[in-house]
């Protein structure tokens, strides 16, 4: 017997809150990590690493809080961070 989940206002607000909080955390971590890594690495590499690390850290924290992103429940945070960083690196190369 499958249980159906009803969309209650509390559930929707909680998901919206964690979506916004996760987005802000990724943004702030990316800026902070890029500034820290930018002192030691070339810019194209420091941006890619900063995005990848920020995504991995944010997903790890969201999974720790039992609120992973809806479509990424079974994805390891390091895999998501690696894919995000690689995507940014490829986009930066192609957009030159």
Long-range contacts (C-beta under 8 A, 24 or more apart in sequence): 14-67, 15-67, 15-70, 18-62, 18-65, 18-67, 19-69, 22-58, 22-62, 22-69, 25-54, 25-57, 25-58, 25-61, 26-51, 26-54, 26-55, 26-58, 27-54, 29-53, 29-54, 29-57, 29-58, 30-54, 44-89, 44-92, 44-93, 45-89, 47-88, 47-92, 48-85, 48-86, 48-88, 48-89, 48-92, 49-85, 51-84, 51-85, 51-88, 52-81, 52-82, 52-84, 52-85, 52-86, 52-88, 53-81, 53-85, 54-81, 55-80, 55-81, 55-84, 55-85, 56-80, 56-81, 56-82, 57-81
